[in-house]
Amino acid sequence: MFALVRSIRSFSIALTLPRALPLAIAALLAAQPAAPARADFLDSVTSGFGLFDNKEKYKTEVVPDTPAEDLYNQGLAKLKTQDYENAAKKFGEIEKQHPSSEWARKALLMITYANFKKPAYDDAVQSAQRFIGLYPNSPDTPYAFYLAGMSYNNQALDVMHDQSSAEKALAIFSQLVEKYPKSEYAPEAKTKIQIMRDQLAAKEMSVGRYYLTRKNYTAAINRFHDVLGKYQTTRHTEEALYRLTEAYFAMGVVEEAQTAAAILGHNYPDSQWYKDAFALLKNGGLAPHENTDSWLSKIGKTLRAS
């Protein structure tokens, strides 16, 4: 009687084992040899619940890599249909399956291009930076710089917003021109540099005018000083010199006001900004006159040299 009870209890335990553990059960059975009758009993129970029936489900298969050229052509096909997301994925598979091949280098550049066209600019910048780091001497590296710069360029907002994207675009295009001056992308990079510099100068002018209208002359002067120091080859230089004349005159620092007007007149004699500066000083009984000890005089020399 007690033997029968023990058999029933053993049977109940077998029935309540979690169905998610068939492999663990099999391992235990393999590690500990049991009496034939006991093994047959468990086999009949587990097979009755389908725990070991589908052996093919756990069969390991080795899937051969797709040839890199095939993946590359598939990616190109996705690009032609403007399916940029899936194109990037196809090129990404090349990096995974053939990481040390020449195809991987080509694929990484195409990932950058696909992300740029999508557009997914942050991803494009990231993959471009990876390409530059891995292949600094590649003939395609200037193009990676260009795509990174254009990714920031296309995110640059008007002067009423943050200009961090314009600053990053300027930095990358400057590197491109410096490192690869003979690259086919250098001429356009130079154009973009001038555009970004002009935009950054416009931002400084906008903030400077804001301070000027609120009679915060020191803060305004600092902004106009930055325009002359950092972006003096932009179209905002003339106005910056006039605004300095205006700010210094309002503060009663007449020598600096006269110097700013004199430099303005020397470099841009036909400018309307110079005519306005001349009239402003004349109304105060003054005339343009350069103080050679002024910081403005030093900047004036660089303007004349440029």
C-alpha positions in Angstrom: 0.0 0.0 0.0 2.8 2.5 0.9 4.6 1.6 -2.3 1.5 2.4 -4.3 1.2 5.8 -2.6 4.8 6.6 -3.3 4.3 5.7 -7.0 1.2 8.0 -7.2 3.1 10.9 -5.5 6.0 10.4 -8.0 3.5 10.4 -10.9 1.9 13.7 -9.5 5.2 15.4 -9.3 6.0 14.5 -12.9 2.6 15.9 -14.0 3.2 19.2 -12.3 6.7 19.9 -13.7 6.7 23.2 -15.7 6.3 22.6 -19.4 9.0 25.2 -20.1 11.7 23.0 -18.8 11.8 19.9 -21.1 15.5 20.3 -21.8 16.4 20.5 -18.1 14.5 17.3 -17.5 16.3 15.6 -20.3 19.6 16.7 -18.9 18.8 15.3 -15.5 17.7 12.0 -17.0 20.9 11.8 -19.0 23.2 12.6 -16.0 21.6 10.1 -13.6 21.0 6.6 -14.9 17.7 5.2 -13.7 16.1 1.7 -13.6 14.7 0.7 -17.0 11.2 0.6 -15.7 11.5 4.1 -14.2 13.0 5.5 -17.4 10.3 4.0 -19.5 7.6 5.4 -17.2 9.0 9.0 -17.4 9.4 8.6 -21.2 5.8 7.6 -21.5 4.6 10.5 -19.4 6.7 13.2 -21.1 5.9 12.0 -24.5 2.2 12.1 -23.6 2.5 15.8 -23.0 4.5 16.5 -26.2 7.6 17.7 -24.4 10.1 15.8 -26.7 8.0 15.3 -29.8 9.2 18.2 -32.0 13.0 17.6 -32.1 13.3 19.5 -35.4 12.3 22.7 -33.5 15.7 22.7 -31.7 17.7 21.7 -34.7 20.7 24.1 -35.2 21.2 25.3 -38.8 24.2 27.3 -40.1 22.9 29.9 -42.5 25.6 30.8 -45.0 26.6 34.4 -45.4 25.2 36.2 -48.4 28.0 37.3 -50.8 29.0 40.9 -50.1 28.5 42.0 -53.7 25.0 40.7 -53.7 24.1 42.6 -50.5 25.7 45.7 -52.0 23.7 45.5 -55.2 20.5 44.9 -53.1 21.4 48.1 -51.2 21.9 50.0 -54.5 18.5 48.8 -55.7 16.9 50.1 -52.5 18.6 53.5 -53.1 17.2 53.7 -56.6 13.6 53.3 -55.3 14.4 55.9 -52.5 13.9 53.2 -49.9 16.8 54.8 -47.9 16.0 53.0 -44.6 16.2 49.5 -46.0 19.1 50.5 -48.2 21.0 51.4 -45.0 20.1 48.0 -43.5 21.3 46.1 -46.5 24.7 47.9 -46.4 24.7 47.3 -42.7 24.5 43.6 -43.3 27.7 43.8 -45.2 29.5 45.3 -42.2 28.1 42.5 -40.0 28.8 39.5 -42.4 32.0 40.8 -44.0 33.5 43.2 -41.5 37.1 43.1 -42.7 36.5 43.3 -46.4 36.8 46.1 -48.9 33.0 45.8 -49.3 32.6 46.8 -45.7 34.4 50.1 -46.3 32.2 50.9 -49.3 29.1 49.8 -47.4 29.9 52.2 -44.5 30.1 55.1 -46.9 26.8 54.1 -48.5 25.2 53.8 -45.0 26.2 57.5 -44.5 24.7 58.5 -47.8 21.5 56.6 -47.3 21.0 58.1 -43.8 21.7 61.6 -45.3 19.1 61.1 -48.0 16.5 59.7 -45.7 17.1 62.1 -43.9 18.5 60.9 -40.6 21.1 63.5 -40.1 22.4 62.4 -36.7 22.9 58.8 -38.0 24.6 60.2 -41.0 27.1 62.2 -38.9 27.7 59.2 -36.7 28.5 56.8 -39.6 30.6 59.5 -41.3 32.7 59.9 -38.2 33.1 56.2 -38.0 34.3 56.1 -41.6 36.8 58.9 -41.0 38.1 57.2 -38.0 38.5 53.8 -39.6 39.7 54.9 -43.1 41.5 58.3 -42.7 43.5 57.7 -45.8 40.7 56.5 -48.1 40.1 58.5 -51.2 36.4 58.6 -50.1 37.2 60.3 -46.7 36.7 63.8 -48.1 33.2 62.8 -49.1 32.5 61.5 -45.6 33.5 64.9 -44.3 31.3 66.5 -46.8 28.2 64.4 -45.9 28.8 65.1 -42.2 29.1 68.9 -42.9 26.0 68.9 -45.0 24.1 67.0 -42.3 24.7 69.8 -39.9 24.3 72.4 -42.6 20.8 71.2 -43.4 19.8 71.5 -39.7 21.1 75.1 -39.3 18.1 77.3 -38.3 17.6 81.0 -38.8 19.3 83.5 -36.5 16.4 83.6 -34.1 17.3 80.1 -33.0 20.3 78.2 -31.6 23.2 78.1 -34.0 25.1 75.0 -32.7 24.4 73.1 -36.0 25.9 76.0 -38.0 29.0 76.0 -35.7 29.4 72.3 -36.2 29.0 72.6 -40.0 31.6 75.4 -40.1 34.0 73.3 -38.1 33.7 70.2 -40.3 33.8 72.1 -43.6 36.9 73.9 -42.3 38.6 70.6 -41.6 37.7 69.3 -45.0 39.3 72.3 -46.7 42.4 72.2 -44.4 43.0 68.4 -44.8 42.0 68.0 -48.4 42.4 71.3 -50.2 42.5 69.7 -53.6 39.5 67.5 -53.1 36.6 68.0 -55.5 34.4 68.8 -52.4 36.7 71.7 -51.2 35.2 74.4 -53.5 31.7 73.8 -52.2 33.0 73.5 -48.7 34.5 76.9 -49.0 31.2 78.3 -50.1 29.4 76.7 -47.1 32.1 78.1 -44.8 31.3 81.6 -45.9 27.5 81.0 -45.6 27.9 79.5 -42.1 30.2 82.4 -41.0 27.7 84.9 -42.3 24.9 83.2 -40.4 26.9 83.1 -37.2 27.8 86.8 -37.6 24.1 87.6 -38.2 23.3 85.9 -34.9 25.8 88.0 -33.1 24.5 91.2 -34.7 20.9 90.3 -33.7 21.9 89.8 -30.1 24.0 93.0 -30.1 21.2 95.1 -31.5 18.9 93.7 -28.8 21.3 94.8 -26.1 21.8 98.2 -27.8 18.1 99.0 -27.8 18.0 98.3 -24.1 21.0 100.5 -23.5 23.1 97.6 -22.3 26.1 99.0 -24.2 28.8 96.9 -22.8 27.0 93.6 -23.7 26.3 95.1 -27.2 29.9 96.0 -27.7 31.0 92.5 -26.8 28.8 91.1 -29.6 30.0 93.5 -32.2 33.5 92.9 -31.2 33.0 89.2 -31.8 31.7 89.9 -35.3 34.9 91.9 -36.1 37.2 89.3 -34.4 35.7 86.1 -35.8 33.6 87.0 -38.9 35.2 90.2 -40.3 35.0 88.9 -43.9 31.2 88.7 -43.8 28.7 91.3 -45.0 28.0 92.3 -41.4 31.4 94.0 -40.8 30.2 97.4 -41.9 27.2 97.5 -39.7 29.2 96.2 -36.7 31.6 99.1 -37.1 28.7 101.5 -37.2 27.0 99.9 -34.1 30.3 100.3 -32.2 30.4 103.9 -33.2 26.8 104.2 -31.9 27.4 102.3 -28.7 30.6 104.1 -27.7 29.1 107.5 -28.6 26.1 106.7 -26.3 28.5 105.8 -23.5 30.5 108.9 -23.9 33.7 107.0 -25.0 34.2 109.4 -27.9 37.8 108.2 -28.9 36.5 104.7 -29.5 33.5 106.0 -31.3 35.7 108.1 -33.6 38.1 105.2 -34.2 35.2 102.9 -35.2 33.9 105.5 -37.6 37.4 106.2 -39.0 38.0 102.5 -39.7 34.6 102.2 -41.3 35.3 105.2 -43.6 38.7 103.9 -44.5 37.5 100.4 -45.6 34.0 101.3 -46.8 34.0 104.9 -47.8 30.9 104.6 -50.0 28.9 102.7 -47.4 25.6 104.0 -46.0 26.8 102.8 -42.6 29.8 105.2 -42.9 27.5 108.1 -43.8 25.4 107.4 -40.8 28.4 107.1 -38.5 29.8 110.4 -39.9 26.5 112.2 -39.3 26.2 110.8 -35.8 29.6 112.2 -34.8 29.0 115.4 -36.6 25.8 116.0 -34.6 28.0 115.7 -31.5 30.6 118.1 -32.8 33.0 115.3 -33.6 34.6 113.7 -36.6 36.1 110.3 -37.4 39.6 109.9 -36.1 41.6 106.7 -35.5 43.3 106.1 -32.2 46.1 103.8 -33.0 46.3 102.5 -29.5 42.7 101.2 -29.7 41.8 97.5 -30.1 39.7 98.7 -33.1 42.8 100.0 -34.8 44.4 96.6 -34.7 41.3 95.0 -36.2 41.3 97.8 -38.8 44.8 96.7 -39.9 43.6 93.1 -40.5 40.6 94.5 -42.5 42.9 96.5 -44.7 45.1 93.4 -45.2 42.3 91.1 -46.2 
